[in-house]
Amino acid sequence: MEDSTYTLEFEKPLRELEKQLITLQKVSEDSNVDVSKEIKAIESKLEQLKSNVYSDLSPWQRVQLCRHPKRPYALDYIERIVSDFEELHGDRRFKDDLAIVGGTAIFEGQPVMILGQQKGRNTKENLKRNFGCPNPEGYRKALRLMQMAEKFNLPIITLVDTPGAYPGIGAEERHVAEAIAVNIRDMSALSVPIISIVIGEGGSGGALGIAVADTVMILENSYYSVISPEGCAAILWKDRAAAPKAAEALKFSPENLKELGVVDTIISEPAGGAHRDYDLAAKSLKKEIKSALNKLLKLDTGALLEQRYSKFRNMGVFEEQSVTD
């Protein structure tokens, strides 16, 4: 699943070594010359360099990785972590928003409702999926499916991957802010377990509209933020080129998010990012979902709702001060 034609700036030294390795392997095959020592030396150097590069990524570098054009999207994970997926369509009010996909499935023998934000791989697909930016009808579809899940007592799994809800005139006319607000309100009261995983971009209310959950996870090369780095840079520095500086200031790396209580679990990815090995990335995701779901299914409805309420009430830092005349 790796895209050898797309290389990030900080990955260029790795690509050079990989090219050398491929060349040596081809020489060995074509000329039958023993270059095993040279191959092992490069492989060793490559592994060491990978470790050095990917173990110390800046927030901006992680943003770049989570936007990699070959990164697995919601449907790639759905294909690998559940079976018998039956996609359901439409919000029953306006139309079907293909930026959000969802339906019933079987996860490790357990019927579930799974949904996620879906991007496209090329221009045609991105136009179809609206670049992973849902319209109001997308959030209303998501809520319809989650309410259906509650009716049939199905746990809910959501996969978050959007730069934000669509900000167009049509979305505003159809009340996108209200749709997201209703989702946030109603998800907080759903009587079934909810697990949400940020698999790429987790941008603003567009992400939160399907992420009010009992357990919130994030893949290690993802971000979850009130605003995109470019949007923040445009506001604070009046220059989108300051996005790397904004990424540092926003404190949205998985480690920061876990420390602040915004996410509960950081899911490891294959070295170099999830796009390097879809199956291994999905395996890690599935393992963490299984662990979380087993714990949540043991809770009765009252305990589940109280835990969810406390989780979100305890986020943030504030001070109370009495005012005297």
KEDRENZA-498539 format. One record per residue: residue in one letter; x, y, z of N, C-alpha, C, CB in turn. Coordinates in steps of 0.1 Angstrom, whole numbers, plus 2048, in hexadecimal, padded with zeros to 3 digits. Atoms other than C-alpha are relative to their C-alpha. Glycine has a CB too. Layout:
AXYZXYZXYZXYZ/...
end
This chain:
M8087F480080080080080880D8007F780080C/E7F77F480081E8178008008077F380E7FC805/D8007F880C81F8337E780E8057FF7F680C800/S7F17FC8028448367DC80180D7F98077F57F9/T7FF7F480783C8547C77FD80D8087F78007F4/Y8037F47F783186A7E48097FF80C7F17FF805/T7F68007F584D8737FC7FF80E80780E7FE7FA/L8007F47F884B88C81880F8048027FA7FD80E/E7F37FA8008698A381D8097F880A80080E804/F7F78067F687589283D8027F17FE7F980180E/E7FE80F80387286F82D80A7FE7F57F37FB7FC/K7F780180C88A87781080D7F780380480D7FB/P7F48097FD8A98678217FC7F180080680480D/L80480E8008958478267FE7FB7F27F37FF808/R80380480D88A84680280D7FE7F87F780B7F8/E7F38038078AE8497F68067F380480A80C804/L7FB80D7FB8B882B80B7F87F57FA8007FF80F/E80980A80589A8187FF8037FD7F17F1804801/K7FC80180F8A481F7DA80D7F87FF80180E7FA/Q7F38078018C78137E17FE7F180380A80580B/L80380E7FD8B97F37F17FA7F97F47F77FF80C/I80780680C8A27EC7D380A7FE7F57F58097FB/T7F580180B8C07F27BB8097F480380880D7FF/L7F780C7FC8D67D97CE7F97F37FE80580280E/Q80880D8028BA7BF7CF7FF7FC7F27F3802807/K80280280E8B57C37AA80D7FB7FA7FC80D7F9/V7F38058048DB7BF7A48027F280380B809805/S7FF80E7FB8DB7A07B97F87F67F77FD7FF80E/E8098098088BE7917A58057FE7F27F2805801/D7FD80080E8CA79B78380E7FA7FC7FF80E7FA/S7F28058038EF7937858057F480980A80C802/N7FD80B7F78EE7787A080D8038088027F37F7/V7F47FC7F890978C7B37FC80080F80680D7FB/D8038007F290A7877D980280E8068087F5807/V7FF7F37F99037A97E97F880080C7FB80C7F6/S8088027F48F279C80880580980B8007F1804/K7FA7F87F590A7AE81F7FC80F7FE80F7FF800/E8047F28039037D080E7F18028028048037F1/I80E7FF7FE8DE7C980F7FD80180E7F97F47F9/K8038007F18DE7C183480580D8068087F4806/A7FB7F37FA8F37E083B7F680B7FD80E8037FA/I80A7F68038DA7F68297F37FE8087FD8007F1/E80C8027F98BC7E583980180480F7FD7F17FF/S7FD7FC7F28CC7EA85B7FF80F80280D7FA805/K7FF7F17FF8D380F8547F28057FE8098057F5/L80E7FB8038AF8138467F77FF80C7FA7F87F4/E8088027F489F80486580480A80B8017F2805/Q7FC7F67F68B481B87B7FB80E7FD80F800801/L8047F38048AC8398677F18028028048037F1/K80E7FF7FE8878318677FC80280F7F97F27FC/S8027FE7F288882E88D80380E8048097F6808/N7FD7F27FC8998508907F680A7FB80E8037FB/V8097F68068828628787F27FF8067FF7FD7F1/Y80E8017FC8608548837FE80080F7FB7F47FA/S8028007F28678538A880080E80680A7F8807/D7FE7F27FB86C8798AA7F98097F680E803803/L8077F88098528888937FA80D8077F57F87F9/S8067F47FB8478AC8987F17FF7FD80680D7F9/P80E8008038228B48997FC8027F27F980A809/W8037FD80E8238C28768037F47F780880C7FC/Q7FD80C8078348A38697F67F580180E7FA804/R80B8097FE81988E8787F38047F87FC7FF80F/V80B7FB8087FF8A48678027FB7F17FF80F801/Q7FD80480D81189D8467FE7F17FD80F8047FC/L80280E80181187884C7F17FC8008077F880B/C80E8047FF7EC8778557F88047F47F980680C/R8067FC80D7E48888348067F97F480280F7FE/H7FA80780B7F987081F7F57FA7F78097F4806/P80A8048097E58688007FD7F18008038047F2/K80280E8007E98438057FC7FB80E80C7F97FB/R8048047F27DF84382A7F37F87FF7FF80C809/P80D8078007C382A8317F58088058017F3809/Y80C7F97FD7A18398337F67F78077FA8077F4/A80A8087F978182E8457FD7F37FA7F4809802/L80480C80777681582B80B7F58007FB8037F2/D7F580A7FF79980582B8017F980D80E8087FD/Y8008067F37977FF8507F37F780280080A80B/I80D8087FF7727F484E8027F27F97F58087FA/E7FE80C80877C7DA8348097F68088088037F3/R7F68097F97977CC84C7FC7FD80E80D807800/I8038037F27887CE86F7F27FA80380280D808/V80D8057FE7647C486A7FC7F77F47F580B802/S80680880B7507AB8557F28037FE8027F0803/D80E7FF80372E7AB8457FC80F8017F87F8809/F8047F280072E7D18417F58037F680D8097FD/E80C7FC80870D7DE8347FE80F8007F37F8804/E8017F280070F80282A7F28057FF8088067F5/L80D7FA7FF6F081783280280F7FB7FA80080E/H7FF7F38076E983881F7F580A8057FF7FE7F1/G80A7F57FF6D78598237FD80580E7F47FC7FA/D8047FB7F36CC87083F7F180180180680E802/R80E8008006A786D8367FA80E8007FA7F880B/R8057F28006A58938338048077F380680880C/F7FB7F980C6BB89F8168067F77F680A80B804/K7FA80A8096D288680680B7F88078068087F3/D7F58087FA6EE86D80B80D8077FE8017F27F9/D7F37F980070F87E81480B7F580080280980C/L7F680B80172C86780880D8038088037FD7F2/A7F47FD7F874587981E7FF7F880E80180F803/I8028097F573786383A7FA7F37FC7F780780B/V80580E80373383D8367FC7F980D80B7F87F8/G8038077F472382684F7F67F57FD7FA80980A/G80980B80170F8078558027F580A8017FA7F2/T7FF80B7F770B7E786880B7F77FC7F37F8802/A7F580A8037277CD86B8027F780C80D8087FD/I7FD80A7F57357B188080F8038047FE7F17FC/F7F27FE7FB7547B98968027F580A80180E806/E7FC80B7F776379A8A67F47F980680980580C/G80C8077FC7417898A77F58098068047F680A/Q8097F77FA7307A88B57FA8097F580780980B/P8067F680A7167BB89F80380E8057F17FD7FF/V7FD7F27FD7207E089E7FA8097F580F802802/M8027F680A71880088C80E8077FE7F480A804/I7F37F980273880E87C7FE80A7F580A7F57FB/L8017F580A73B82F86A80D8088017F4809803/G7F47F880175684785F80080A7F580C7F77FF/Q7FE7F580A76186584B8097FA7F580580D806/Q7F980780B76D85A82980580B7F67F77F67F9/K7F97F780A78686D8128017F87F380D805804/G7FE80780D78D8657ED80F7FF7FD7F98087F5/R7F28028047AD8597DC8048087F58027F17FD/N7FD7F880C7AB86E7BD7F680C7FF8007F87F3/T8097F480179988E7B17F27FB7FF8048087F4/K80E80480277A87B7A67FA7FB80D7FF7F57F5/E8058067F37778687C77FE80B80A8097F6805/N8017F57F777E8887DB7F48097FE80D808800/L80C7F980276389A7CA7F37F98047FF8047F0/K80B8097FB74B87D7D17FF80080F8027F27FA/R8008017F175687C7F680180E80680B7F7804/N7FE7F27FB7598A27F980C8028087F3804808/F7F37FF7F977D89E8047FF7FC80F80680E7FE/G8028057F277188D8247FA80B80980D7FC805/C8067F57F875F8AD82F7F17FF7FF80480E7FA/P80F80280173B8A48387F880C8007FC7F780C/N80A7F57FF71D8BA8327F67FC80B7F88007F2/P80A8037F57008BC84B7FA7F27FF7F680B801/E80780D8026EF89E83B8097F48047FC7FF7F2/G7F780B7FB70E8898437FF7FE80F80F8047FC/Y8018027F170C8908687F27FB80480280E807/R80E8057FD6E688A8677FF7F17FD7F68087F8/K80080E8036EC8698568077F880B8087FD7F2/A7F98067F57068608707F87FE80D80D808803/L8088017F46EE86888C7F47F67FE7FA80E804/R80B80A8036D285487B8057F28027FB8027F2/L7FA80D7FF6E983687A8037FD80F80D7FE7F8/M7FD8027F26F483B89E7F37FE80980880C806/Q80D8037F96CF83D8AA7FB7F27FC7F680B7FC/M80480E8036C881D8978087F68088037FE7F0/A7F88097F86E580D8A97FB7FF80E80F805800/E8068007F36D68188CA7F47F78017FE80E805/K80C8088016B58098C08027F18007F88047F3/F7FD80F8006C47E78B980C7FC8098037FC7F1/N7F68037F66DE7E98D580D7FC7FA7FB7F5809/L7F48038076FC7EA8BE80B80A8057FE8007F1/P7F57F67FD71E7F98CA8038077F380C7F8805/I7FC7F780B72A8158B480F8027FF7F880E801/I7F27FD80374C8198A480180B7F68087F37FC/T7FF7F580A75583A89380F8027FD7FA80D805/L7F37FE80577484187E80180F7FB8047F67F4/V7FF7F280377D86687D80C8037F780280880D/D7F67FC80A79087485F7FB80C7F78057F47F8/T8047F580778789785480780D8037F1802802/P7FA7F37FD7978B98517F680A8078068077F4/G80B7F87FB7758C785C7F47FE7F880480F801/A80C8008077518C985380180A7F47F4804809/Y8007F780C74A8D98317FB80E8037F77F97F4/P8047F27FD7498FF8347F98087F580C807804/G8067FA80C7369068147F28078037FE7F77F5/I80D7F97FE71791C8107F47F68027FD8097F4/G80B80A7FF7008FE80B8007F980E8027F57F5/A7FF8067F370D8EE82B7FA80A80B80E7FC804/E8057F67F670690E83E7F08027FF80780E7FE/E80F7FF8026E391182E7F87F48077FD8017F1/R80780C7FB6DB8EE83A8047FD80F8047F37F8/H7FD7FF7F26E98F685D80A7F58057F37FE808/V7F680A7FD7098E286080480180F80D8027F8/A7FD7FE7F27118F18837F57F980980280F803/E80B8067F86EF8E68908017F17FF7F28057FB/A7FF80E8026F48C388180B7FA8098027FC7F2/I7F58057F87158BF8937FC80180F80D8087FD/A8047FD7F27078CE8B47F67F58047FA80D801/V80A80A7FD6EA8B58B38077F38027F57FF7F5/N7F980D7FF7028988AD8077FF80E80A7FE7F5/I7F88007F37188A38CB7F67FE80C80780D801/R80A8017F56F98A68E17FA7F28017F480A7FE/D80780D7FF6E88858D780A7F58027F97FE7F3/M7F680B7FE7088708D68037FF80F80D8037F8/S7FD8007F270E87A8FA7F67F780880180E806/A80B8077F86ED8699047FD7F27FA7F4808800/L80380D8056EE8498EE8037F580A8097FE7F3/S7FF80A7F56EA82A9048097F47FC7F27FB803/V7F880B8057028148F080F8058017FC7FB7F2/P7F27FC8007298138F28048077F38097F4802/I7FB7F980C73A82B8DA80F8018017FA80F7FF/I7F280080175E8288CF8048097F48077F27FF/S7FC7F880B76E8438B980F8007FF7FB80F803/I7F28008037908428A880380A7F68047F27FB/V7FB7F680A7A285F89780A7F87F880680D807/I7F78088097B284D8798098097F77F87F67F8/G7F97F78097BF86C8677FF80E8067FC7FF7F2/E8037F27FC7B489086A7F48008097FE8097F4/G80C7FE7F779D8998877FE80F8028037F980E/G8017F28017948BC87E7F38068068018057F2/S80B7F87FB77D8D28947F37F98027FE80C7F6/G80D8067FE7588CC8987FD7F67F67F580B800/G80280A80A7598B88788037F28058078047F4/A7FC80D7F976B89D88C7F77FD80C80E801804/L8088027F47588A28AC7F27FB7FE80080C809/G80E80480373789C89B7FE7F28007FC8067F3/I80280E7FF73D87789B80A7FA80B8037F97F2/A7F58047F77578758B87FC80180F80C8077FD/V8048007F27438798D87FF7F18057F3808803/A80080F7FE74C8568E58057FD80E80A7FA7F6/D7FB8057F375384190480F7FF8007F97F3804/T7F280180277683A8F78048067F38047F1800/V7FB7F980B7898518E080E7FC7FE7FE80F801/M7F38048037A88438CF8058097F48007F17FC/I7FA7F980B7C18528B680C7F87FB80480E804/L7F48068067DA84389E80C80A8027FE7FD7F1/E7F47F77FC7FD8508A680480B7F680B7F7803/N7FD7F680A8018638867F38077FB8087FA7F4/S80C7F88037E08768887FF80C8097F37F6803/Y8027F57F77D48968977F180280280680D7F9/Y80E7FE7FC7B48A18A980180E8067FB7F680A/S7FE7F27FC7B08C78AC7F38087FD80C8057F8/V80B7F68027978E48AE8018077F380080A80C/I7FE7F980D7A68F288E80C7F97F980280F802/S7F48058087BE8E787280C8098027FD7FF7F1/P7F47F87FF7E28F387480080C7F780D7F87FE/E8007F58097DD9088557F680B8047FC7FB7F2/G80A7F77FB7BD91886380580880C7F37F9803/C7FA7F97F47CE92088480B80A7FB8067F6809/A7F57F78057EC92F8717FA80C7FA8097F97F7/A8067F48077D694585C7FA80A80A7F57FB7F6/I8067F77F67C595387B80A8078087F67F8809/L7F67FA7F77E295889280C8067FA8057F5809/W7F47FB8077FF95E87A7FD8077F380A7F57FE/K8047FA80D7EB96B85C8077FA7F480280F800/D7F980680B7FE9528477FF7F080280F804801/R80180F7FF7F692D84080D7F98007F77FC7F4/A7F380680081B92783B8057FD80F80A8087F9/A7FC8027F281E9288617F97F48067FC80D809/A80780C7FB80B9078648097F78097FB7F87F4/P7F88087F78298F487380080680E80E7FF7FA/K7FF7F97F382B90E88F7F27FF80780380F7FE/A80D8017FA80590C8947FE7F18057F58037F5/A80280E7FC8078E68968077FE80E8077F67F6/E7F98017F38208E98B37F780780B80E8077FF/A8087F97F680A9038C57F37FA8037FE80E7FA/L80D8067FD7EA8EF8C28007F48097FA7FC7F3/K7FE80C7F67F88D28D77F67F57FC7FE80580E/F80A80A8047E48B98C28077F37FD7F88057F5/S7F980D8027FE89D8C17F97F680980F801802/P80680A7F87F087C8CE80480080F8027F27FA/E7FB8007F280687E8ED7FA80B808810801800/N8067F47F97F98A18F67F17FD80280280C7F7/L80F8027FE7D58968F07FD7F680B7FB7FA7F2/K80280A7F57D987890780280680D8097F37FD/E7FD7F97F37E988D9227F580980480D8087FE/L80B7F77FC7CC8A59207F37F98017FF80A7F5/G80C8087FE7B28899217F78017F47F980580C/V8087FF80C7A58908FE7FE7F37F980580B7F6/V80180E8057AD86D8F28057F680B8097FE7F4/D7FD80A7F67B084D90680C7F77FC7F47F8803/T7F68098057C78388F08078047F47F97F27FE/I7F97FE80C7E283D8D78037F37F980E808803/I7FF80C8077E38228BD80D8017F77F47FC7F7/S7F47FF80880581A8AE7FE7FC7F180B7F6806/E80180380F80A81988880D7F97FC7FE80D7F8/P7F480680682380687280A80B7FE7FD7F97F3/A7F57F680284581786F7FE8077F380E7F9801/G8027F880C8418348577F28047FD8057F87F4/G80E7FC80181B83785B7F77F47FB80080B7F6/A80980A8047FC8238557FF7FC7F27F2804805/H80080380F7FF82682F80A7F67FC80280D7F9/R7F680A80481D80F8307FB7F280180C802809/D80580E7FE8097F183C7F18018058097F8809/Y80E7FF7FD7E37F383B7FC7F580A7F77FF7F4/D80580B7F87DE7D084B80680180E8057F37F9/L7FA7FF7F27F67D68687F980C80880F8027FF/A8077F57FA7E67F886F7F27FC8057FF80C7F6/A80E8047FC7C37E886F8017F680B7FA7FA7F4/K7FF80A7F67CF7CC88580280780E80D7F77FE/S7FE7F87F37DB7E58A07F380780480B80A7FE/L80D7F97FE7BA7F889C7F67F68067FB8077F4/K80A80A7FC7A57D98A08037FB80E8007F47F6/K7FD8047F27B87CE8BF7FC80980B80F7FE801/E8047F67F67B27EE8D17F180280180680E7FD/I80F7FF80078D7F08C77FA7F48087FB8007F1/K80580C7F97887CC8D38028028108087F47FC/S7FD7FF7F27987D48F57F680B80680E805802/A8087F67FB7847F48FA7F17FC80080180D7F7/L80E8058017637E48EE7FD7F680B7FD7FB7F3/N80280A7F67677C79067FD80780E80B7F6801/K8017F97F476A7DF9237F280880180B80A803/L80C7F880074D7F59197F37F88007FF8097F3/L80C8098007357D89137FD7FB80E8027F47F7/K8028047F27397CF9387F880A80880D7FC807/L8067F57F972A7F09437F18007FE80680E7FD/D80E7FE8027057F59497FD80E7FA7F77FE80D/T8027F48076F481293880380C8087F18017FB/G7FE7F57F76F582995680E8038027F97FD80D/A7F17FE7FE71A82495C8068057F38067F3805/L7FB7FC80D7218289377FE80F7FE7FA7F87F5/L8037F280271084993580780A80A7F1803800/E7F97F87F671F85695580E8027FD7FE7FA80E/Q7F180080374284D94A8028097F48057F27FC/R7FF7F880C73C85E9287FF80F8047F67FC7F5/Y8027F37FB72F87D93980C8068077F3801809/S7F47FC7F874C87F95180C8027F88037F680B/K7F57FF80976587A93680180D7F98007F57F5/F8007F380775B8999237FF80C8097F58007F6/R8017F57F77538AE94180E8038077F67FD80B/N7F37FF7F97778A894F80A8057F68047F3806/M7F67FB80A7888B592F80280F8037FC7FD7F2/G7FD7F17FF7998D793080480480E7F38077FC/V7FC7FA7F37A68ED94B7F980E802810802800/F8077F47FE79390995B80180480F7F17FF7FC/E7FF7FA7F279291F97B7F280680380B80A801/E80B7FA7FC77592A98F80480B80A7F67F6807/Q7FD7F57F777694B9A17F380780480A80A7F9/S80D7F97FB75B95B9B780280F7FE7FE7FD80F/V8007F180275297F9AF7F980680C7F98037F2/T8067F97F474C9959CD7FE80F7FC8087FF80D/D8037F280373D9B89CC80B8098077F2804806/
end
